[in-house]
């Protein structure tokens, strides 16, 4: 029991030391300061997510719209999830990319694609078929049906995949420091190499705080872009013209 209490006390002291290290303005300035590393971390996260979405979303949405080939695409993308990101970093490090930023970005893109692709496909396939048939009866077809009915109804599931991938990328990007890549992981490895516990713990606190902040922001974004929530808010307004509902709301209401 005494050992456990001592360990708990040491942990509290380490956390306090880490917070004190972060509170020191000198540690935030310069090319290796927390500010620079934070910007690097956010940049590689944003770049990786933009590329992953550009690759995975069109594939997932189109396969979900067609209803064919989705299982194969998901299984292939999940191969990337099965392979550890650290292993991908090591393999890419041995290529001509070497220590470039793109080594980290490519590894993070491969890590982010599976949840985005899977949720996009499943979201499209779970759209109420009655709503789809009602839209077809109104003359919608092809891309118009995808944009006007299927995509709005699938938005919550799609955003759930993007939200999950973003938080995972923020946390996993710290591994870039293993190959001297950019980001907050460099603070952790620097503290470890120099046996500087306050710096090591401070870097870990920053990564955890950033992941929680991103999770909160993505949750708000997911709610904000959900067209069904916006339609519900419009329907609750007393001054709304009930005699002229939107086409999309007619389709949803017919489900």
N, C-alpha and C positions, 0 to 999 in steps of 0.2 A: 504494500500500500504506500509506504514511504517513497519507494522508487517511482511509483505511478504519479504521486503528487509532485515529486521533483521534476519528472518529465513534463507534466502539465505546466508547471511553473516555467520551465525552460521554453516551452512552446509559446506561452504568453509573452515572455521576455523577447523571444525572437520576433514575434509579430509586432510588438511595440518598437523594437529596433528597426524593423522593416518600414513601419509607418514613419518613424523619425527620419530614416534615410530618404523617403519620398518627400518629406516636408522640407528638406534642405534644397533650396533653390539652385545651388551650385550643381546638383545632380541632374537638373533638367536642361542645362545649357550645354552648348558645344555639339560637335558632330557625333559624339557617342552618348549624349545625354538622353534622359527619358523622353523629352519632347521629340527629338529626332527619331528615336526608336519607335515611338507611338505613331508618328506620321508614316514611317516605313511599314509598320504593321497594318495600319488602316489601308494604305495604298495597295499592298499585295493582296489583302483580303478583298478589297473592292475590285481590283483587276481580275482576280481569280474567279469571283462570283459573276462578273459580267461575261467572261468567256464561257464559264460553265452554263450559265443561263442561255447564252446565244447558241450553244451546242445542244443542250438537253431539252429546252422548252419546245423548239419547233418539232423535234423528233417525237417527243412524248405527246404533244397536242395532236399532231397529224396521225400518229398511230392510234391514239385514242379515238379520234374522229372516224378513222376507217374501221377500227375494231379488229385489225389484223396485224400480226407481227409484234405485238407489244410484249408478249411473254418472252420471246427470244431476245428482244432489245434489252429488257430489264435484266434478264439473266446474264447477258454479256456485260452490261454496265456494272452489275454486282460483283463481277470478277475484280474490278478496281477496288471495291469495298473490302474484299477478302484479303487483298495484298496490303500489308502495312505501309503506311505513308513513308515511314523511315526507310523501308526497303526500296521504294520508288525513288526517294531522294538519293540513296546510295547508287542506284543504277544510273540515274540521270547524271550524277556527279562524274561517272566514268565516261560519259559522252563528251563531245566537243563543247557542250553547254558549260561544263565545269562548275565554277563558283558563281555563275551569272544569276541574276534575279529570276530568269526564266526557268531555272532548275526548280526553284521553289514554287513558282506560279503553276507550272505544268503538273507538278505533284499535287498541288491543292485543287486544281481543276479536275483531275481524275478522281480525287476524293469527294468532290462536291457533286459530280454528275449523277451518281446513283439515286440519292434521295430526290433530286429535282426531276429526273426523268420518270422515276417510279410514281411520284405523286401526281405529275402532270398526266400520265397515262391513266392511272386509277381514277383521278378526278374526272376526266373526260368520260370514262366508261361508266361511272356511277351517276352521271346525269340522268334524271328521270326520263325514261323513254317516252312517256306520255307527253311530256313537254316538247320533246323533239318531234314527235309525230304531229302534234298540234301546230308547231311552227312550219312543218312541211305542208300541212294543209292550208296554211296561210300564204304559201308560195315561196317559202325560204328553201334554199338548197345550197350545197357546197360550202364555200367560204362564208356566205352570208349566214348560214345556219351555225357554223362554227363560231363566228364572231358575235352573233346576236343572241344565241341561246346557250350553246354548250360551254363556251368560254366563261361567260358571266357566272353560270351555275357551278363551274369547276374551280373558280377563283379561290375559295377557302382552302381546298385541298392543295392547289398549286402553291399558294403562298405558304402553306404549312411546310412543304418540301423546301422552299427557298429559305424559310426561317431556320429550319433544322440545319441545312447545309451551311448557312452563314455562321451560325454559332459554332458549328464543328470546325469550320475553316479558321475562325478567330483563335480557337484553342489549339488547333493542330499547327498553325503557322509558327508556333514557338520552336518546332523541330527544325526549322530552317537554320537556326543557330548552330546546329551540329555540323553543318557544312559552311559555316561562316556566312550564312544568309542574313538578310535584313530582318528587323522586327524586334519585339520586346524580348524574345528568347535570348538575344545577345547579352542582355543585362543579367539573366539567370546564369548563363554559362560563364560570363565574366566573374560573377560573384563566386561561382563554384571553383573556377580555376585559381582564383586568388584567395580562396577560403574566407571570403568576405560575406559573413552570414547576413548582415543587414541589407547588402546589395542583392543577394540571392533572394531573400524573402521579399524585398521590395519589388523585384521584378515579378515574382509569383503573384503578389497582391495585385499588381497592375494588370496582369493577364486575366486573373479572375474577375476583377472589377470591370474590365473591358468586355469580357464575355457576358456578364450579367447585364451591362448597359446595352449591348447589342441585342440581347434577347428581349429586353424591354422595348426597345425601339422597333424591333421587327414585329413584336406582338401588336403594338399600336398601328404599324403600317398595315399589318394583315387585316385589322379591323377597319381601317380607313378605306382600303381599296375594295372591300367586299361590297359588290353592287346590291346584294340582297339586303344588307343592313341599311344602305342609303335609301333603297326603295321603301323599306319599313319606316324610316324616319320621314320620308316624304308623305307616306300614307297617313302618318299620325298628325300631320299639320292640318289644322282646322280650315285654313284658307286654300287648301289644295282643291283643284277642280276635279271632282269625282266623276264628272261626265266624260272626261277625255283621258283615260289611262294610257300609259305608254304601251307600245306593242310588246316590249319585253315583259312587262308586268302582266299582260293578258296571257302570254304564253305560260309564264310561271303559274299564274292563277288557275290555268286549266289543268295543271298536273294533279 
